[in-house]
């Protein structure tokens, strides 16, 4: 085999591995969805990394517009802010599992991965009374052991097809990103926390959510939870 052929095979292998780990449609490391039915005018807003001290401002904004969303919570944040976690559930929003401590899962053992998911599942259920049905991997990174952990905990993976970038971009740019990518069956990934940081600044998130909800409603899209979208 020539040098160029070897390099090509190696490149393909690296690409395949990268898709398995981070590809939004990948099923390699467990059952997962990244969008809903494109024939239905529905959209799901999802928020990762909470709860945080900034979450109540987002809840007020969603209530103002009559929108329910899905919040993927970290176990450590739930234990730090149990009252806010309960408020999210009481407001009618759906709660998903976003791991316990928000680690990268690649190159971790199956035991580590299961412990991360299980700790978050236990904290969320004990604190809010809601048992998550959905899991979103931190950073969208999955690995060997995720599928087994999901199966044991009765979780299904959820990625996204619109990534807002609200942890790094201005509200106006996040708004542009969402409006460009959103359509029937879209799952939009935003953040009401910043990993495990206390009192994070989510101003860009709030600005973009306030801007996109009326615009997406004008497009005829109905806001639903992940469970409603993937029913």
C-alpha positions as CSV (number, residue, x, y, z in Angstrom):
1,X,0.0,0.0,0.0
2,X,1.5,3.4,-1.0
3,X,2.1,6.2,1.4
4,X,-0.7,8.3,0.0
5,X,-3.1,5.4,0.3
6,X,-2.1,4.8,3.9
7,X,-2.5,8.4,4.7
8,X,-6.0,8.3,3.1
9,X,-7.0,5.3,5.1
10,X,-5.7,6.9,8.3
11,X,-7.5,10.2,7.5
12,X,-10.8,8.3,6.9
13,X,-10.4,6.4,10.2
14,X,-9.9,9.7,12.1
15,X,-12.9,11.2,10.4
16,X,-15.1,8.2,11.2
17,X,-14.0,8.3,14.8
18,X,-14.7,12.0,15.0
19,X,-18.2,11.5,13.6
20,X,-18.9,8.7,16.1
21,X,-17.9,10.9,19.0
22,X,-19.4,14.2,18.0
23,X,-21.5,13.7,15.0
24,X,-25.0,14.9,15.7
25,X,-26.6,12.1,13.9
26,X,-24.3,9.4,15.2
27,X,-25.8,6.3,16.8
28,X,-22.5,4.6,17.5
29,X,-22.4,5.2,21.2
30,X,-26.1,4.9,21.9
31,X,-29.6,5.8,20.6
32,X,-29.9,9.5,19.9
33,X,-32.0,12.1,18.1
34,X,-31.0,15.5,16.8
35,X,-34.2,16.8,15.2
36,X,-37.9,16.1,15.1
37,X,-40.3,15.5,12.2
38,X,-39.6,18.1,9.5
39,X,-43.3,17.8,8.3
40,X,-44.5,19.4,11.6
41,X,-44.2,23.1,12.3
42,X,-42.6,22.5,15.8
43,X,-39.4,23.7,17.4
44,X,-37.8,22.8,20.7
45,X,-35.7,25.2,22.7
46,X,-33.3,23.4,25.0
47,X,-31.0,24.9,27.7
48,X,-27.8,23.2,29.0
49,X,-25.6,23.5,32.1
50,X,-28.2,24.8,34.6
51,X,-29.7,25.4,36.9
52,X,-27.8,28.6,37.7
53,X,-28.6,31.8,39.6
54,X,-29.4,33.3,36.1
55,X,-32.0,30.7,35.3
56,X,-35.0,32.6,36.9
57,X,-34.6,35.5,34.5
58,X,-34.9,33.0,31.6
59,X,-38.0,31.4,33.2
60,X,-39.6,34.8,33.5
61,X,-38.9,35.4,29.8
62,X,-40.3,32.0,28.7
63,X,-43.4,32.6,30.9
64,X,-44.0,36.0,29.3
65,X,-44.1,34.3,25.8
66,X,-46.0,31.2,26.9
67,X,-43.1,28.9,25.9
68,X,-42.2,25.6,27.5
69,X,-38.6,24.3,27.0
70,X,-36.3,21.4,28.0
71,X,-33.6,22.0,30.5
72,X,-30.6,19.7,30.6
73,X,-29.3,20.0,34.1
74,X,-26.0,19.1,35.8
75,X,-26.3,17.2,39.0
76,X,-23.8,19.4,40.9
77,X,-25.8,22.5,39.9
78,X,-29.0,20.8,41.0
79,X,-27.6,20.1,44.4
80,X,-26.2,23.6,44.7
81,X,-29.4,25.3,43.7
82,X,-32.3,22.8,44.5
83,X,-34.9,25.6,44.8
84,X,-34.2,26.8,41.3
85,X,-34.3,23.3,39.9
86,X,-37.7,22.8,41.5
87,X,-38.9,26.1,40.1
88,X,-38.0,25.0,36.5
89,X,-40.1,21.8,37.0
90,X,-43.0,23.7,38.7
91,X,-43.1,26.1,35.7
92,X,-44.0,23.2,33.4
93,X,-40.7,22.8,31.7
94,X,-39.1,19.4,30.9
95,X,-35.9,18.3,32.6
96,X,-33.1,16.3,31.0
97,X,-29.8,14.8,32.3
98,X,-26.6,16.7,31.4
99,X,-24.2,14.6,33.6
100,X,-23.1,15.3,37.1
101,X,-20.0,17.5,36.7
102,X,-20.0,18.4,33.0
103,X,-16.9,16.5,32.0
104,X,-15.6,15.5,28.6
105,X,-16.6,11.8,28.3
106,X,-14.2,10.7,25.7
107,X,-11.4,8.4,26.9
108,X,-13.3,7.9,30.2
109,X,-14.1,4.4,31.5
110,X,-17.6,3.0,31.3
111,X,-17.7,3.0,35.1
112,X,-17.0,6.7,35.2
113,X,-19.6,7.5,32.5
114,X,-22.3,5.5,34.3
115,X,-21.5,7.2,37.6
116,X,-21.8,10.7,36.0
117,X,-25.2,9.9,34.5
118,X,-26.5,8.1,37.5
119,X,-25.5,10.8,40.0
120,X,-27.3,13.5,37.9
121,X,-30.3,11.3,37.4
122,X,-30.6,10.7,41.2
123,X,-30.1,14.3,42.1
124,X,-32.7,15.6,39.6
125,X,-35.3,13.0,40.5
126,X,-34.8,13.4,44.3
127,X,-34.8,17.2,44.0
128,X,-37.6,17.9,41.5
129,X,-39.6,14.7,41.5
130,X,-39.1,14.4,37.7
131,X,-37.3,11.4,36.2
132,X,-35.4,12.5,33.1
133,X,-36.0,10.6,29.9
134,X,-33.3,12.4,27.9
135,X,-29.5,12.7,28.1
136,X,-27.4,15.3,26.4
137,X,-23.6,14.7,26.6
138,X,-21.5,17.6,27.8
139,X,-19.9,19.3,24.8
140,X,-21.9,16.8,22.6
141,X,-19.1,14.3,23.2
142,X,-20.0,10.6,23.5
143,X,-17.9,7.5,24.1
144,X,-17.9,3.8,24.8
145,X,-20.2,3.2,27.7
146,X,-22.6,6.0,27.0
147,X,-25.1,3.6,25.3
148,X,-25.0,1.1,28.2
149,X,-25.5,3.8,30.8
150,X,-28.4,5.3,28.8
151,X,-30.0,1.9,28.6
152,X,-29.6,1.1,32.3
153,X,-31.0,4.5,33.3
154,X,-33.7,4.5,30.7
155,X,-32.3,7.5,28.9
156,X,-32.2,8.4,25.2
157,X,-29.6,10.8,23.8
158,X,-30.5,14.2,22.4
159,X,-28.2,16.4,20.3
160,X,-29.4,19.4,18.2
161,X,-29.5,20.7,14.7
162,X,-29.2,24.4,15.7
163,X,-26.3,25.4,18.0
164,X,-26.7,29.0,19.2
165,X,-23.2,29.6,20.5
166,X,-24.5,31.7,23.3
167,X,-21.6,31.0,25.6
168,X,-19.2,32.8,23.2
169,X,-21.2,35.2,20.9
170,X,-23.2,38.3,21.3
171,X,-27.0,38.2,21.5
172,X,-27.4,39.6,18.0
173,X,-25.1,37.0,16.5
174,X,-26.8,34.1,18.4
175,X,-30.2,35.4,17.1
176,X,-28.9,35.4,13.6
177,X,-27.5,31.9,14.0
178,X,-30.8,30.6,15.3
179,X,-33.0,32.3,12.7
180,X,-30.7,31.0,9.9
181,X,-30.9,27.4,11.0
182,X,-34.3,27.0,12.6
183,X,-37.2,25.3,10.9
184,X,-39.7,22.5,11.2
185,X,-38.5,19.9,13.7
186,X,-35.5,21.9,14.9
187,X,-33.9,21.3,18.3
188,X,-32.1,24.4,19.4
189,X,-29.2,24.2,21.9
190,X,-28.7,27.2,24.2
191,X,-27.4,27.5,27.8
192,X,-28.9,28.8,31.1
193,X,-25.6,28.1,32.8
194,X,-21.9,28.1,32.0
195,X,-20.8,24.6,33.0
196,X,-20.6,24.7,36.8
197,X,-19.9,28.4,37.2
198,X,-21.8,30.3,39.9
199,X,-23.9,33.3,38.8
200,X,-22.9,33.2,35.1
201,X,-23.6,36.0,32.7
202,X,-26.3,34.7,30.3
203,X,-27.1,38.1,28.8
204,X,-26.6,36.9,25.3
205,X,-28.9,34.0,25.9
206,X,-31.7,36.2,27.3
207,X,-31.3,38.7,24.4
208,X,-31.5,36.1,21.7
209,X,-34.4,34.2,23.3
210,X,-36.4,37.4,23.6
211,X,-35.7,38.2,19.9
212,X,-36.2,34.8,18.3
213,X,-39.4,33.6,20.0
214,X,-41.7,36.2,18.4
215,X,-39.9,35.8,15.0
216,X,-40.3,32.0,15.1
217,X,-43.9,32.3,16.1
218,X,-44.4,34.6,13.1
219,X,-43.0,31.8,10.9
220,X,-45.8,29.6,12.2
221,X,-43.6,27.4,14.5
222,X,-45.0,26.0,17.7
223,X,-42.7,25.7,20.7
224,X,-42.7,22.2,22.3
225,X,-40.6,20.2,24.7
226,X,-38.2,17.4,23.4
227,X,-40.7,14.7,24.6
228,X,-43.5,16.4,22.7
229,X,-41.4,16.7,19.6
230,X,-40.1,13.2,19.6
231,X,-43.4,11.6,20.7
